[in-house]
Amino acid sequence: MSKKKFVDIPQTKALARGNWHTIFTAFVAAYDHRLFEKPGRKHGPCPLCGGNDRFQFFKDARETGGSVCRHCGAKPDGFDLVGQANDWDFIETARQIDALLNGEEVSAPKSVDWEKIQKQQEEATKRQKEKDEFFRSLLKKVWKESFRAEAPEAAPLRRYLANRGLDVHNYPRTLRFHPGLDSVNEDGEFEGTFPVMLALVVDKDGAPVTIHRTYLTEDGRKAPIESPKKLMPYPSDRSVSGGAIHLSGTGKVLNVAEGIETALAVQEMVGGSVWATVNASMMKNLQVGEPVEAVWSWGDLDRSGDGQAACKELVERLRKEGKQATACLPTLDIPAGAKSIDWLDVYLKWHDSSVIESLRFIKASQKAAA
């Protein structure tokens, strides 16, 4: 093909719209038209990595050419797939597609070395398996080395909760203490060794997935590091989506909040079963099964809007699933300079006031329903 000096990208994209079957047939050696004919429904081998049943086209593929592979990732439009299949950059990909759709000579698609790809897949699978085994061993080791929150060794944990204004009498079995774990920031730099509050994160079926860490100081403050709260890495065959930290047993009525401390504050205010979802994303994706019939979602009030949106989204979904669900959001103003306000803030501000007393009706109604 004689290369053009200039390609009108918007025009080429417009030409490609609705012509992706022709484009993929010409340029993607391992293209399977059967997958393209059932976009968003049929899975099959990936034309790039060859992995079985991991590739599909998006529902709008006829317009965009978009696809996704669980190994290679998402490709919002067909330019990505064509480019990667032939080792072309975006400009060369656009030139080739433009030439094809204008009836000009084009390059033959790059052949696929499946033997090489299979070997790469086997090596990647082996590495992932070793990585998963390391994570499993590390999680077990950390949990085994930890102490119950009531243990003498766990004094920093109890100081921390007390410093947060919480008066916990019955510590959850899913909350434990480790005397010293290393902390590394996002750049891989060592930040120090600190005492840690551990919390067990389980999946939607209640199976252990990972451990949430809150790095502390000996006197019960958050450790002076970049991110004192973080999840431990976990095996690739596990998922936190739909899961939470179960801070108490599960009954017919369940209270959920984002943070551990907020959830404990809710428990002090209204009692009953309580879970912490760790963050807004996990809150909106929380899965609630039997025997729960009613859920009270105690959301954070964020300037970004994420906390309240997650709270309301969870409630709306649970109602559609046939459960009783109620959204509870703080009515206080977010303080100047603060990013959010949560129910722990409400509890601390109005601890001995009629505001907290007014929540007794919730406690009474939950107790009656349990």
N, C-alpha and C positions, 0 to 999 in steps of 0.2 A: 504493500500500500504506500502510495506517495503521501507523506505526512503533510497535513495542512499547517500553515504557519499560524493560523488562528482558528479556534473553535468557539463558537457562541454557546457557552455552557447552558444558559437558560433555554435556548432554542433546542439544544440536544436533549436536555431533560424532558422538554415538551414532546419531542419526537419519540422518545423512549416510552413515554406513558402509554400503556395499552399494548406495547409491542415486546414485552419482556420474554414471552415464549420464543419468539424469533431470535432475540438477542442471546438468550441462554443456550439455545440450540446451536448457535454459531460459535459461541465463545467458551462455554463451560463443558469440558469433555465428559464429565460424569453427571451431567444434568439428567434428572429423571422427570419427564413431563407428567407422570402420574401424580407426583407430589404437588406440582404446580396446578393441576386440575382440581385439587381439593385443598386449597389454601386454608390454613388454620385448623384443619381436621386430620390430615394424614401425615404421619411421621415416616421417615425412611433414612437411608444412608446419607451422610453428609458428602457433598461433592468435593469438599476440600480435605477433610480428615478421614473420610471413609467410615466413620463410626456408625454402627448399626442403630437405627431407630432413634436417632438423636437430632434429626434435622427436620424442619418444616418451613413452609412459606407462610408469611403473615396473610391475614384475611384480605388485605388490600394489595396483595402481590401483583395482581394484573395491572394495577396502576403504578405501583412503586417498585416492584421487584424485590421487596423486603423479605428477609428470612432470618431464621435463628437456629443455631446449633448449640446444644448444651455444653459442648467442648470449645468450639471456636468463638461463640458469642453471637450477639445480634448484629445484623447488617440492615440498617433502616431502608436502604434502597439497593437496587440491583447493581449499581456501579461498584459497590463494595465487593459483592460476590464475583463479578466479572474480573475486577482488578486483582483480587487475591488469587483467583484461579489461574491467572496468567502472569503473576508477578509484575503487573503494570501499576504505575502511579495513577492518580486520578486523571491527570491531563491526557495520558496515553489511552486510558480506558475510554474517556470521552471521545477522543479522536477515532478510535476503532468503532465505537458504537455509532458515531455520526456518519462515518464512512459506510457502514453496513446499511443504515437506514436511508442513505442517499444513493444506494446502488453501486458503490465504489468497491475497489479491491480491499480486502481485509486480511489480517494475519490469521493463520490457523490456530485453533486453541491449543494451549500447552497440554501435552499428554500427562497422564497421572501415573506416578510410580507407586502403585499400591503396596508393593513389597516394602518399599522404604517407609511409607506411611504406617503400615502395620507394625513395623519394627519400632518406630517412634512411639506409637500408641502403647505397645507392650512396655517400653521403657518408662513412659509417663505413668502407666498404671502401677508399675512396680514402685516408682518413687512416691506416688500418692498413697499406696498401701503402707509403705514404711513411715510416711509422714503421719498417717492416721494412727498407726500403732504407737508412735511416739506421743501423740496427743493423748491417747487413751491412758498410757502409762503415766504421763505427767499429771493428768486430772486425778487419777487414783492415788498417786503419791501425795499430792497436795492435800487432798481430802483426808487421807489416812494420817498425815502429820498434824492435822488440825485438832482443836479442842472444842468441847461444847461451850456455849456462851456463858454458862454458869461456873465453869472451871476457874480456879484461882489464876491460871495462866492467861485467862481472857480478860483481865482487868482493863486493858486499853479499849477493847470493844465496848464494854459496859460504860466506861468513861465517855466514849464517843457518843453513844446513844443518849446518855445523861446530858452531855453538852449540847445536844440537839434539842433538848427539852422533853425527851421521852422518858416515861417512867414504866419500863417494861418489867413485868413480874414473871410471866411465863415465856421464856425465850423459845422461839421456834427451833425445831430440830434441824431445819434446813439452813439455819444461821449458825456459823461456826467461826472460830478464830485461828489464824496461823501466826506464829510468833515472828516470822521473818521471810518475806518473799522479795526477790529482786524486781525492780521496775525498770523498764526500758521504754523510751519515748518512741514516737512514730518514725524517727530517723535512725532508730536502732542504738541510740546512745544510752548508756547505763546511768540511771538516776539515783540509785541507792537501794538499800535493803530496809524494808519497813514492816511493822506489824500490819496484819490485814484482816478485815472482816470479810468472811466468805459467805456466799449465798448460792444454794443449788438451783440451777435453772433446769426445768424439765420441759419436755416437748408437749404437744397437744394431747398425747396419750399418757402423760405422766412419767415417761422414761427419762432418766438423767441425760442431759446433753452437755452442759458445761458449767463453769463456776463464775459467778460475778464477784469481782474483787473491789473492795474499798480500801485503799492504802491509807494508813493512819500514822499518827505519832504516838509515842508512849503515853502522853498526857491526854489522849483522846481527841485529837484534832485531825482534820484531813491532812495527809502528807503534802508537803510543799513541792509538788511535782506537776508536770504539764497536764496530766489526766489522772486524777486520783481514783476515778471509777472506770473500770473496764472489764470486759469479758475475756476469759481465757480462750485460746483457740480450741477448736473441737474437730472431731473426725468429719470427713466429707459426707458420710452416710447419715449424719445427724442434722437436724434443723431446729433452730429456736423459733421459727415462724409458727405462730399459734400457741406458743408456750409461755411460761411465766415462772416466777419464784413463788412457790406455795408456802406462805408464812403461817398457815394453819390448816386444819383439816377442812374438807369440803362438805357443805351441807346444802339444803335446798336454796338458801340465800347466800350470794357471794358478793363481796365488795372487792373492787379492783382499783388500783392506783398505779401511777408510773414508778416512782422511786420507792425503795425499801423503807426509808424513813417516813415518807408520806403515807405509805400503807400502814405502818405501825401507828401513826397518829390517827388514822381513820379507825383502826381497831380500838384505840383508847377512847375515841369519841362514841362509836356506835356498837363496838363489840362484833361478834360473829366471825365468819370466815373471811379471810382477806388474802389477796394475791398481789404481788408487785410485778408489773410488766416490763420493768427496766427503762423503757423509752416509749415515745409516742407511736413509733412504727409498730412495735410489738403489741401495744394496746389495741390499735385498730384491727390487727390481725389475730387477736386472741380467740382461741377456740374453747368453748365451754360445753362440756358434755353432762352426762348424768352424775349425780342426782340434782344438779343445779336447775332451779326453775325460775329464779329471779336474780338479776344482776344490777348492782348499784355501781356505776362508773364514776369515780371521783377524779375528774380530769384536772390537769394543770392549766392555768391561764397564762399563755405565752404571748409576748409581743408579736412573735412570728405567726401566731394563730395555730401552730401545729398541735399543741396540747388539747385545746378545745375541739379542734376538728377531729382528732383521733377519738376523743371521748364520745362525740356525737355520732361518728361513723360506726363505732362499735355498737352503740345503743340501737341505731337504726337497723344494723344487720341482725342483731340478736332478736329484735322484734319480728323481723321477717322470718326468722327461724322458729318463731313460736314461743319465745321466752319473754317474760316480763323484764323490762330493762329501763333504768332511769339514769339520766345524766345529771351529775352534780358538779357545778363549777363555782369557784370562789367569786364572791361579789365585791371583794375589796379591790381597790385600784392598785395596779402594779407600781411599786415605789420607783421614784426617779433613780435612774442608773441601774435598775434591776431588769433582767430579761423576762422574768416570770414571777408568778406567785402560785403557791400550791396549798393543799389542805394542812400541811404541817405549819405553814405560815399562819393560817387562820387559827389553828389550834393554839399556837404560841401567843398570838395577839389577844385572843379572846378566851384564854384558858379558863378563867374563873368568872366568865360573864354569862349573860342570858343568851348570847349567840350560841355558845356550846350547849347550854341547857335546852335550847330550842331543838337541838338535834336528837333529843331524847325520844321524840315521836318516831324517828327513823329506827332507833334502837328497839323501841317497843314493837313496831310493825314487823321488823325483821325477826325478832324473837318469836312473835306470834306465828309467823309464816314458816319458821324453821321446823 
